[in-house]
Each structure stands twice: as C-alpha cells, then as structure tokens.
Amino acid sequence: MDDAESPPIEAALSDGTRVLVRAFRASDRSMLEEAWFDLSPQTIVQRFQRAVTHLTDAELAHLVDSVDQVNHLAWGAMDAEREPPRGLGIARCIRMADDPAQAELAIVVIDAVQGLGLGTLLTRSLARAAHAQGIERLVGYVQSDNTPAIRMIEACGGRVARKGWGTIEVHVPTDV
Ligand SMILES: CC(C)(COP(=O)(O)OP(=O)(O)OC[C@H]1O[C@@H](n2cnc3c(N)ncnc32)[C@H](O)[C@@H]1OP(=O)(O)O)[C@@H](O)C(=O)NCCC(=O)NCCS
C-alpha cells in the first residue's frame, strides 16, 4: 500500500499539538527506536503485557520489517512541527492465521501525549486501512485495570468482549 491509497492525516491533538498520522514505513525504524525512550515502564507493560527493558534485533525486525500493510498493518503518528519528526505513537494489527477476517491489535502512545486523542485517531486510521484489506475486526488484549485503553476502544466503536484473569479481550469493528 502506498500513500496514494491511504493518504496521511494531519490533525491537532486536544492540546493543539499538530500531528501527522500515516502508514508506517521501514524507513521509520530510527524514529521507532528513539520513541522507545519516551515510554514509561508502566506504558511498556500495558503494551507488551510484560516488562521489557529493550527491544532485541529480532523484535525490531518483527515490528519494522514484517509490516507489509496487508497482513501486518501499522500506522504511526509523528509531531508535524519537529525536524526530524518525533514519533508519538503507533498502532498495528496482525491478521490471524486461523481467521483472516480478524487481526490482533496493539497500540502505544508515548506518555507525554496520552489522553489527548491520539490513540483514538491512530486506532480509527488503522481500522480504516485494515478494512480496505478485508479485515473486519480488530481484537486486542488489555489488562483489566487499563481504563484509558478500554475507554479508547469504546471511543472507537469497540467493546469489551471477554474478561479473563486480569486480561480483557476487546473487539473493534473496522467499518466504524
Ligand atoms: C491506551 C492508549 C493507546 C490510549 O491512547 P491515548 O492517546 O491516551 O487515548 P485517547 O487520548 O484517544 O483517549 C481515549 C479515551 O481514553 C480516555 N483516557 C485517556 N487517558 C486516560 C487516563 N490516563 N485515565 C483515564 N482515561 C483516559 C480519554 O479521556 C478518552 O475517553 P473519552 O473519549 O471518553 O474522553 C495509551 O494510553 C497507551 O499507550 N497506553 C499504554 C499502552 C496500552 O495500554 N496499549 C493497549 C494495549 S495493546
């Protein structure tokens, strides 16, 4: 998928920060690596469901090089006013092998700009792109006390589908 198919979105967060949201590219690798240092330990645990101190080469390859915008879609947000741009967040989904109409959702926004609407914007953008690839539902797993993530899912037209031990399964339809 190129930018002509899914054009970048320019928007302002609720504090006025101007952001650019667009399909992630392999050339965004260093921006993603640098944004890692803007994530608090709590945000990392909420994103990865475990404590992670650094990304290994294999994890980076998975997060960057396996994005094909067909089976592994990712949309990133950057500060439109900085040069070089600063990564602010990324939403991705990976198509499920046993059900190609569903994809597993993962999203993170750097702590400094959480609560300003970016997670909602990223998830909606990703959902639109996923829908264009035949994915009907995004499925995410969040910790049961992760109120911001649950509210963001609901703001995107999603819902809590199942409650497990400490983890909640959330569903977001991609046709919202
Ligand atoms: C979950 C996350 C992606 C949400 O991104 P965000 O940019 O903060 O979300 P938004 O600003 O779009 O907020 C969406 C909703 O959550 C609410 N919200 C945001 N931060 C909140 C907070 N700290 N406490 C309570 N509610 C919060 C907003 O008010 C909004 O609700 P509303 O529409 O009813 O007003 C972000 O908090 C994050 O990166 N968390 C760590 C990683 C994570 O939990 N990922 C999800 C599992 S993969």
The ligand as an SDF file (V2000), in Angstrom:
LIG
                    3D

 48 50  0  0  0  0  0  0  0  0999 V2000
   -4.2090    3.0800   25.5160 C   0  0  0  0  0  0  0  0  0  0  0  0
   -3.5670    4.2760   24.8130 C   0  0  0  0  0  0  0  0  0  0  0  0
   -3.0240    3.7950   23.4770 C   0  0  0  0  0  0  0  0  0  0  0  0
   -4.6400    5.3170   24.6070 C   0  0  0  0  0  0  0  0  0  0  0  0
   -4.0820    6.3710   23.8600 O   0  0  0  0  0  0  0  0  0  0  0  0
   -4.4610    7.8940   24.1990 P   0  0  0  0  0  0  0  0  0  0  0  0
   -3.8770    8.7430   23.1550 O   0  0  0  0  0  0  0  0  0  0  0  0
   -4.0910    8.1620   25.5960 O   0  0  0  0  0  0  0  0  0  0  0  0
   -6.0590    7.8030   24.0800 O   0  0  0  0  0  0  0  0  0  0  0  0
   -7.0480    8.9980   23.8060 P   0  0  0  0  0  0  0  0  0  0  0  0
   -6.4630   10.2890   24.2210 O   0  0  0  0  0  0  0  0  0  0  0  0
   -7.5120    8.8500   22.4150 O   0  0  0  0  0  0  0  0  0  0  0  0
   -8.1940    8.6820   24.8460 O   0  0  0  0  0  0  0  0  0  0  0  0
   -9.2770    7.8310   24.5790 C   0  0  0  0  0  0  0  0  0  0  0  0
  -10.1500    7.7820   25.8230 C   0  0  0  0  0  0  0  0  0  0  0  0
   -9.4020    7.3900   26.9760 O   0  0  0  0  0  0  0  0  0  0  0  0
   -9.5030    8.3860   27.9840 C   0  0  0  0  0  0  0  0  0  0  0  0
   -8.2230    8.4960   28.6620 N   0  0  0  0  0  0  0  0  0  0  0  0
   -7.0340    8.7740   28.1090 C   0  0  0  0  0  0  0  0  0  0  0  0
   -6.0730    8.7640   29.0810 N   0  0  0  0  0  0  0  0  0  0  0  0
   -6.7010    8.4640   30.2470 C   0  0  0  0  0  0  0  0  0  0  0  0
   -6.2700    8.2810   31.5810 C   0  0  0  0  0  0  0  0  0  0  0  0
   -4.9760    8.4170   31.9280 N   0  0  0  0  0  0  0  0  0  0  0  0
   -7.1670    7.9320   32.5100 N   0  0  0  0  0  0  0  0  0  0  0  0
   -8.4680    7.7640   32.1830 C   0  0  0  0  0  0  0  0  0  0  0  0
   -8.9380    7.9250   30.9310 N   0  0  0  0  0  0  0  0  0  0  0  0
   -8.0780    8.2670   29.9750 C   0  0  0  0  0  0  0  0  0  0  0  0
   -9.8200    9.6630   27.2520 C   0  0  0  0  0  0  0  0  0  0  0  0
  -10.4660   10.5900   28.0940 O   0  0  0  0  0  0  0  0  0  0  0  0
  -10.7300    9.1410   26.1630 C   0  0  0  0  0  0  0  0  0  0  0  0
  -12.0070    8.8810   26.7020 O   0  0  0  0  0  0  0  0  0  0  0  0
  -13.2390    9.7770   26.2620 P   0  0  0  0  0  0  0  0  0  0  0  0
  -13.3250    9.6450   24.7620 O   0  0  0  0  0  0  0  0  0  0  0  0
  -14.3530    9.1400   26.9770 O   0  0  0  0  0  0  0  0  0  0  0  0
  -12.8680   11.1430   26.7120 O   0  0  0  0  0  0  0  0  0  0  0  0
   -2.4290    4.9060   25.6370 C   0  0  0  0  0  0  0  0  0  0  0  0
   -2.9310    5.2670   26.9080 O   0  0  0  0  0  0  0  0  0  0  0  0
   -1.2550    3.9690   25.8060 C   0  0  0  0  0  0  0  0  0  0  0  0
   -0.3250    3.9590   25.0080 O   0  0  0  0  0  0  0  0  0  0  0  0
   -1.2610    3.1380   26.8810 N   0  0  0  0  0  0  0  0  0  0  0  0
   -0.2060    2.1720   27.0910 C   0  0  0  0  0  0  0  0  0  0  0  0
   -0.2580    1.0200   26.0920 C   0  0  0  0  0  0  0  0  0  0  0  0
   -1.5870    0.3100   26.1180 C   0  0  0  0  0  0  0  0  0  0  0  0
   -2.2770    0.2630   27.1180 O   0  0  0  0  0  0  0  0  0  0  0  0
   -1.9470   -0.2880   24.9700 N   0  0  0  0  0  0  0  0  0  0  0  0
   -3.1890   -1.0260   24.8500 C   0  0  0  0  0  0  0  0  0  0  0  0
   -2.9540   -2.5000   24.8360 C   0  0  0  0  0  0  0  0  0  0  0  0
   -2.0410   -3.0490   23.4150 S   0  0  0  0  0  0  0  0  0  0  0  0
  1  2  1  0
  2  3  1  0
  2  4  1  0
  2 36  1  0
  4  5  1  0
  5  6  1  0
  6  7  2  0
  6  8  1  0
  6  9  1  0
  9 10  1  0
 10 11  2  0
 10 12  1  0
 10 13  1  0
 13 14  1  0
 14 15  1  0
 15 16  1  0
 15 30  1  0
 16 17  1  0
 17 18  1  0
 17 28  1  0
 18 19  1  0
 18 27  1  0
 19 20  2  0
 20 21  1  0
 21 22  1  0
 21 27  2  0
 22 23  1  0
 22 24  2  0
 24 25  1  0
 25 26  2  0
 26 27  1  0
 28 29  1  0
 28 30  1  0
 30 31  1  0
 31 32  1  0
 32 33  2  0
 32 34  1  0
 32 35  1  0
 36 37  1  0
 36 38  1  0
 38 39  2  0
 38 40  1  0
 40 41  1  0
 41 42  1  0
 42 43  1  0
 43 44  2  0
 43 45  1  0
 45 46  1  0
 46 47  1  0
 47 48  1  0
M  END
$$$$
